[in-house]
Amino acid sequence: MAKVHPNDVAVPELLCSSSAAAGDVPAVFTVWRKSLLFNCHGFTVFDAKGDLAFRVDCYASSGPFAARRAELVLMDVDGKPLLTIRRKRFSLVDHWVIYDGDAGGDSASGSAAPLLSVRRHVGLRASNKGALAHVTPLSSSLPLPEAYVVEGSYGRRSCAVRDARGEPVAEVRRKESVGDDVFRLVAQPRLGAPLAMAIVIAIDEMFHAGGSKRSLPRRTCSV
């Protein structure tokens, strides 16, 4: 059976030659659509050495107010919240906002700052380039001066977040002989691994399970 986490032999072939030549080497991760905690959904992310890098642990929500909550929290190895990925309420299209740290509660008040907006592409027909979503920076603190587009097929685990010049800042790639629930994530340094993973989480909610609007039931995530 193939390993879930990547190995050092597989990493170099994923690197873009132009980036490597400039010393701007991307980070390569293996994403597993499974929480390591019992009775949880989520994600487990390994780095190129096979060490745990990020985690998302989601408990199924219930009760009359469950439908009003729809967020996921990306955490580090120790369970510290890094980013909150929250569904935007009252939006006509599938729209997620990524906040710094733990947004907490049912509102985005407090110290959590909105960083990125990820909005599902909507059109009368599919775009020629297969646009899936549009990523818009919301904070001047980010070194991201422009909007990005997610193109390709998430269902086939072959898509990329591209800048205005068409250069990828993050890519989802299939991992051989493992299945759809395990895939590679390549993150360029200018975007960063946490933000790249947060965008993947939003895209997963939009397009997993054969292109359905959301991949898993609405839920609340915690450490």
C-alpha positions in Angstrom: 0.0 0.0 0.0 1.3 3.5 -0.9 2.4 5.8 1.9 0.0 8.5 2.9 2.8 11.0 3.5 5.3 12.1 0.8 8.9 10.9 0.7 12.1 12.8 -0.2 12.4 11.1 -3.6 9.0 12.4 -4.8 9.6 16.0 -3.8 12.2 17.2 -6.4 10.0 16.2 -9.4 7.2 18.5 -8.2 9.4 21.6 -8.1 9.1 24.2 -10.8 12.5 24.7 -12.5 12.1 28.5 -12.6 11.3 28.7 -8.9 14.1 26.4 -7.9 16.6 28.3 -10.0 15.6 31.5 -8.3 16.0 29.9 -4.8 12.2 30.3 -4.3 11.5 26.7 -3.6 7.9 25.7 -3.0 6.8 23.5 -0.1 5.3 20.1 -0.8 2.7 18.6 1.4 0.5 15.5 1.4 -3.1 16.2 2.4 -5.3 13.4 3.9 -9.0 14.1 4.0 -9.3 12.5 7.4 -8.9 13.6 11.0 -6.7 11.6 13.3 -9.2 12.0 16.1 -12.0 9.5 16.6 -15.4 10.4 15.4 -14.2 13.5 13.5 -14.0 14.7 10.0 -11.3 17.0 8.8 -7.8 17.0 7.3 -4.4 15.8 8.3 -1.4 17.4 6.5 2.1 16.0 6.3 5.2 17.9 5.2 7.8 16.5 2.8 9.6 14.5 5.6 6.4 12.8 6.7 5.9 14.9 9.8 2.6 16.4 10.8 2.3 20.0 9.6 -1.4 21.0 9.9 -4.7 19.5 11.1 -8.4 20.2 10.9 -10.6 18.3 13.3 -14.4 18.8 12.8 -17.2 17.5 14.9 -20.6 17.2 13.3 -22.9 19.9 14.4 -26.4 19.3 15.6 -29.4 21.2 17.0 -31.7 23.9 15.7 -28.8 26.4 15.2 -26.4 24.1 13.5 -27.3 25.4 10.0 -26.2 28.9 11.2 -22.6 27.7 11.8 -20.3 26.8 9.0 -16.6 27.2 9.7 -13.4 25.2 9.8 -10.3 26.0 11.8 -6.8 25.2 10.4 -4.5 24.4 13.3 -0.8 23.6 13.7 0.6 20.4 15.2 -0.1 21.5 18.7 -3.7 22.5 18.0 -3.1 26.3 17.9 -5.6 28.0 15.5 -3.8 29.5 12.5 -6.7 30.4 10.2 -10.5 30.3 10.3 -12.3 29.4 7.1 -15.9 30.6 7.3 -18.9 30.4 5.0 -20.2 33.9 4.2 -23.8 34.2 5.2 -26.6 35.4 3.0 -24.5 35.0 -0.2 -26.1 34.0 -3.4 -23.0 32.0 -4.3 -20.8 29.7 -2.3 -18.5 32.2 -0.7 -15.9 31.7 2.1 -13.8 34.2 4.0 -10.4 33.3 5.6 -9.6 35.0 8.9 -6.4 35.2 10.8 -6.3 33.0 13.9 -9.4 31.8 15.6 -12.4 34.0 14.5 -14.4 32.4 17.4 -18.2 32.4 18.0 -20.8 33.2 15.4 -19.4 36.6 14.3 -16.1 37.7 12.9 -15.6 40.3 15.5 -12.6 40.7 17.8 -9.0 40.4 16.9 -9.6 38.0 13.9 -8.8 39.9 10.6 -10.2 38.9 7.2 -7.4 37.9 4.9 -8.8 36.3 1.8 -12.2 35.9 0.1 -12.8 32.7 -1.9 -15.9 32.9 -4.1 -17.1 30.1 -6.3 -17.1 30.9 -10.0 -20.6 31.5 -11.4 -21.4 31.8 -15.1 -23.9 30.7 -17.7 -21.3 28.3 -19.0 -17.9 27.1 -17.8 -14.9 29.3 -18.7 -12.4 28.2 -21.3 -9.8 27.7 -18.6 -12.0 25.9 -16.2 -12.3 28.5 -13.5 -13.5 27.1 -10.2 -13.3 30.1 -7.9 -11.9 33.6 -7.4 -9.5 34.5 -4.6 -9.4 38.1 -3.5 -7.0 39.6 -0.8 -8.9 41.5 1.9 -5.9 42.7 4.0 -3.1 45.1 3.2 -0.9 43.1 5.5 -0.7 40.3 3.0 2.1 40.4 0.3 -0.6 39.6 -2.3 -1.4 42.7 -4.4 -3.8 41.0 -6.8 -6.7 38.7 -7.2 -6.2 35.1 -8.1 -8.2 32.5 -9.9 -8.5 28.8 -9.1 -8.5 26.7 -12.3 -8.7 23.0 -13.2 -10.6 20.1 -11.7 -10.7 19.6 -7.9 -12.6 16.3 -8.4 -9.6 15.0 -10.4 -7.2 16.5 -7.9 -5.6 18.7 -10.6 -6.1 22.4 -10.1 -4.1 25.5 -9.3 -4.4 29.0 -7.8 -3.0 31.3 -10.5 -2.0 34.9 -10.5 -2.8 37.4 -13.3 0.1 36.2 -15.3 -1.1 32.6 -15.1 1.7 31.5 -12.7 0.6 29.1 -10.0 1.0 30.1 -6.4 -0.5 26.8 -5.1 -1.3 23.5 -6.8 -3.3 20.4 -6.0 -1.9 17.3 -7.6 -2.9 13.7 -7.5 -0.8 11.3 -5.4 -0.4 8.0 -7.3 -2.1 4.8 -6.1 -3.6 6.3 -3.0 -7.1 7.6 -4.0 -9.0 10.9 -4.0 -8.8 11.4 -0.3 -5.0 11.7 -0.3 -3.3 14.3 -2.6 -0.4 16.6 -2.9 -0.4 20.3 -2.2 2.4 22.5 -3.6 2.6 26.0 -2.1 4.8 28.8 -3.3 6.5 30.9 -0.7 4.7 34.1 -1.7 1.4 32.7 -0.8 2.5 30.4 2.1 1.5 27.0 3.2 -1.3 28.0 5.7 -3.1 30.2 3.2 -2.7 27.6 0.5 -4.2 25.0 2.7 -7.1 27.3 3.7 -7.9 27.9 0.1 -7.9 24.1 -0.5 -10.3 23.6 2.4 -12.7 26.2 0.9 -12.5 24.6 -2.5 -13.1 21.2 -1.0 -16.3 22.5 0.6 -17.4 23.7 -2.8 -16.5 20.9 -5.1 -15.9 17.6 -3.3 -18.2 14.6 -4.0 -18.7 15.0 -7.7 -19.0 18.7 -7.8 -21.6 19.1 -5.2 -21.9 22.5 -3.5 -20.4 21.3 -0.2 -18.4 18.2 0.5 -19.3 17.5 4.2 -22.2 18.5 6.4 -22.0 22.0 7.9 -20.1 21.7 11.1 -18.2 23.3 13.9 -14.5 22.7 14.2 -12.5 22.6 17.4 -9.2 21.4 18.7 
